[in-house]
Every structure is written in C-alpha cells, then in structure tokens.
Amino acid sequence: MKKAFLLFAATLFSVATFAQGTWNVDKAHSHLTFTITHLAVSDVDGTFRDFEASIVTTKPDFSDAKVSFTAKTASVNTGADQRDAHLKSADFFDAAKYPTLTFASTSIKPAGSNHYTVNGNLTLGAVTKPVTFDLWYRGTITNPMTKAPDAGFQVTGTVKRSDFNFGSKFGSPMLGDEVAFKASGEFGKAN
C-alpha cells in the first residue's frame, strides 16, 4: 500500500512539474497572421516572418502563464512587394525607426476549459496600449521526433489601429480600423 501511494505521489509530482518553466516558440511550426479590411469590401491578410515568443509558467495547466512576443516589423509579408514596402515605411510600421512590435502579458484569467483571457501591453511604434486576447491551450505532448515536451497554443484578438496612430493617413473606408490577429504555435520546453 505504501509503495502504491509513493508511486501515485511521484506521478502527481512529475505531472505537476512537467509544464513548469520556460517554453520557447518553434518558429517552423508557428505563425502570426493579421487581417484588415480594404475599401470596405475585401480583406487583406499578412504575416510576420521574423518573430520570437516565450511562455513562462509554474502550473501544469499554464493558468499562470506569462506570455511575451516580439516581431520584426521589416519582416511583414502580405504577398505583394509594393504593399509590403509601403507597410515598412513611415506611413505604417516605420520599420527603420521602430524595428519591433512587442506584446507582454500582465494577467491571465480562466475563460473555460483550456481557454484563457490574456491581458497585456502591446507596443506598436511609439505607442504602448493595454490589449486583451483570447488564448486556447491546445495541450502538451511528447514530440515523437525530439522526445521532448511540446505545447500548443492559439491566440486570437482584435485591436484598433487608431489606438496606435497606425496608418493614420488612411482612414475608413480605405482601411478598416480593426485589425484581427491570430497566432498559432508550438512551444518547446527549455532545458
């Protein structure tokens, strides 16, 4: 009986400590996309090719996670070279002056099974504002290739570009004010 209890306690301890620590994004299996309405009749999608993200947690369900994200603004890609060059200019990202956009979480709250509301600060250009995103923790597995733990997450949300003075020369209906974000990623546990 004592051996069974010790085995049970050891199993609980290993499950509880499995998620604890720092998790870094696997960029080959992750992406950040955004969508904005153009001329009130179509959507334009884009992504950032160069980014970093990490999650730090002490709980196995990631319910106390601290999320941070950085993207290089010059890596913006919408599939159109001319548009991408314009987005990198001072009219929008001003990538030469502001080479990164960043997000750092300030709190996380449960919002259903494996779903959370994440509050944090988004910095875009010279402006930092509080924003709220939805986070879905998709689970943790042992990666069959690396034999190391991998966790999956999806973050969605919408921000108003007017809150960040982003593209202020281009009002509605030229460009919609709301920009929808979706980030999906695999994170590997750091050693």
Secondary structure, DSSP 8 states (H G I E B T S, - for coil): -HHHHHHHHHHHHHHHHHS-EEEEE-GGG-EEEEEEEETTTEEEEEEESSEEEEEEESSTT-TT-EEEEEEEGGGEE-S-HHHHHHHHSTTTT-TTT--EEEEEEEEEEE-STTEEEEEEEEEETTEEEEEEEEEEEEEEEE-TTT-SEEEEEEEEEEEEGGGGTTTTTS-TTTEEEEEEEEEEEEEEE--
